[in-house]
Amino acid sequence: MNKILILITLIFMGCSNVRVQEEVSSDEAEKIFIVKGLKLHLNDGESHIMDAYDPFEPLNRRIYYFNYQFDYWVALPISNSYKFFLPQTIRTGVRNFFSNLYEPISTINGVLILDYKTVFTGISRFFINTTVGVAGLFDVATHLKIPKHEITLNDTLAVYGVKDGPYLILPFLGPSDLRNAGSLLTTFILRVPLDPVNVYTGSFWEDLAIKGVQAVDIRSEIDFQYYSLGTPFEYEYVRLLYLRSMEIRKANIEKN
């Protein structure tokens, strides 16, 4: 996936320094500065106190620290070993395989929001990559100039006006919100009927292990470590980036 499962990739949000320019998947970059009093200076020249609905902040901060410990002692060692021992060609094949599994989900969400471009490209990419691309290990569709349009259930609900709800830090998964968390859970519950190539068995633990392989692959490609930003406001900064990225993603889907 290009952005992948956006919530899993945001687990390990990559940032270099809070006082430098930050690019956030939009048509133009935004300058975000954290200054005294938790005010943010954006490129519109105005100061704003970050307005985030985070009623569970004390609990979220504890989970954030738990995720740091898990990442440091488990996720990072495993993903680094995965990256060290497996050549790039194999890792690319694994990434392509999981990306191809998501095409039917994107297609269904494309139908729900009447985005027929996503429906057409999703069906085309899945058929080509599953057959010519050997079960999705090779992304032949991209070489044929068929672009990928990834739409999640969270995106669909956002388009129909369902509010995102309170900001959440999910154990192991990181930044999220109530709508996104519910969408992820629903997608996981429906993983078997949404999987036409029968990768998932229906067994909770076996399918969770498959998801774990995907998470390891994603983590191996993200250069970020918790508490490495050199600021006491890392929690607020990551929260801002997550919420801003969700706004941009929704705007891009509605525009397309």
N, C-alpha and C positions, 0 to 999 in steps of 0.2 A: 504494500500500500504506500502511496506517496506520503500520506500524513498519518497514516495509520491509524489505526484505531486511535482516534485522537485522545482519548482519555488515557490509554496506556503509555503513549509517547510523552504525554505531559507529566507522567509520573516523575520523569527525570528531566525536567525542563532545563534546557541548556542556556546559560547566560554567562557572560564573561565578567562584567563589572557594572554596578548599578549606576555609575556616572558616565556611561558612554552611550552612544546611539544604539538603539535596539531595533531590528527589523522584525515585523510581526505579520508575515503573510498577507500583505495588503498592497495596494497600488503605490503607496508611498510609505516611507519609514517614519516612525514617530520617535521623538526624543522624550524619554521618560526619566525623570530625576526624582530620587527620594531625598527629601530635605527635612529640616527640623519640623516637628509637628506632623509628620506623615503626610505632608502636602506633596502633590505631584504637579510638576510643570510639564505640560504637553506642548506640542508644536503650534497650538493655537495662541500661545502667549499668555494663557490664563493659568491661575493656580487653582487646584481642586483638592479638597480632602477626599481621599478615595472612598467612594460610596459603594460599599459591598454588603450584601445581605448575608451576614455570617453569624447567625445567632448561636451556633455551636462552636464558636471559636476556641474556647478552652479545651473542649474534647478534640477538635480538629488539630490543635497544636500538639496534643499528646500523640495522636495518630501520625502526624507529620514526623515527630521524633522517632516513633516506632518504625516508620518506613525508612528513615535514615539508617537505623540500626540493621534492619533487614537488608537494605541495599548494600551496606558496608560489609556485612559478614556473610551474606548469602548471594544476593543477586550479582554484585560486581565480580566476586571470584569466579562464579559459574560462567557469566557472560564473557569475562576476559579469557577464561580457559577455552570456551567455545570458539572465540575469535582466534585464539592462538593456534589451536590444533586443527581447525577446519579451514581449508582454503576458501578464498573469496568466491570461487565458482560454486561451491556447494552451498555456501551461505546465501548467495543470490538465488539459487534454486529453491531453497527453503522459503525465502521471502516471497518469491513468485508464487509458490504453491499456496501459501496462506492468503496472499492477495487475491488469487483466483477463487478461493473458497468464498470470498466476500462478494463476488460479482452478483450472485443471485439475490443477496440481501439488498444491494444497491439497486438492482433492477426492480424489486418489489417496492422499495421506497420511491423509486422514480415513478412507478404507476400511481402510488398514493398521492403524490404531489403533482401529477400530470406533467412530469418532466420527461418527454418522450425521447429527448436526446440521450438521457441517461439510460432509459429502457433499451434503446437500440444499441448503444455502445456496450451496455452490460451483457446483453444476450450475445452479441457478436464476439466480444472478448472472451466470454466464458466458453463458448463453443470452440473457437479457434485455439485458445490456450489449453483447453482440456484434451483436445484431439491432437492437433499438430504440435502443440507445446508439451506433449507427454504429461498429462495430468496436471498441467499448470506449472511444471518446473521451468519452462522456458516462456518468456513473455513475448510470444510471436506477434500478438496483436499490436503491441506498441511499435514494433518494427514495421508493421503494416500501416502505421499512422492512424490507428484507432485509439483515440485518447481515453483515459480512464476518468470516469465521473463517479466519485464515491459519495454516496448519501446514506446516512445512518438513520435509525429510527428516531434518534434524538433530533436530527435535522428536520425530519418530517413533522414531529410534534412542534418544533419551534416555528416552522412555516405556518402551521395551523393555529398559532397563537397560544400554545400551552406554555405557561410561565416556567422559568428554569428552577424556581424555588431556592431554598437556602444553599449556600456554598458548602461543599463537603470535602473532607479529605478521606478517601476510602483506604482501608488497610491494603497494602501491597500495590494498589492501583493509583493512588495519589489524587491530584486535584479533580474535582467533579462538582456536580450539583444534583439536586434531587431528581430532576427530569432525566439527566444523563445517566444517573445510576439506575433508575428504573428501566431505561431503554437498554442498557447493557444486560441487566438481569433478564429482561424479556427475550432479548436476542439469544442469550445463552440457553434459556429454557426451551426455546424453539429451534435449537441448533440442529436437531435431527431432521425435521421436515424441511429446513432451509438448506440442507446439505445434500444435493442431488448425487454427489459422487460417493456418499456413504463413508466419509472419513470418521465421523463421530459415531460411537457405538451405542449411545444412550446411557452408558454407565457414567455416573457423575465423576468418579475418580479417574477413570480412563480418559474421559473427555477433558477433565481439568488438567491432566498431564499433557495432553496435546496442546492446550492453551498455554501451558507452561513453556513448552518448546518455542512457541511463537513469541512469548514474552522475553525469553532469553535471547532470541534472535534480534528483537527490537532493541533490547537494552545494549547489546553488543555494538550497535551502531550509533549510540548516543553518548557524546562526550560531556558528561556532567556528573558532578558529585555534590551531594547535599552539604550545606554549610560551607560552600566554597566561594561564595560571592563577596566575601569581605565586608558584609553589612549585617547589623543586628536585625534588619528588616527583611530578611529573605522570605519569610512566610508571607508578608504583605506583597512583596514583589512578585512572587510566584502566583499568588492569588490574582493580582492585577493582570498578569500575562494570560492566565487561563480565561478569565472573564472577557478580556479584550479579544482573545482569539476566537471565543465562541460568538461574539458579536460580529466579527469580521466574517466568520464562516457562514453565519445566517444571512448576512447581507450579500455575500457572493452567490449563495444558492438562490436567493430571491431574484437577484439581478440576472442570473442565467436562465 
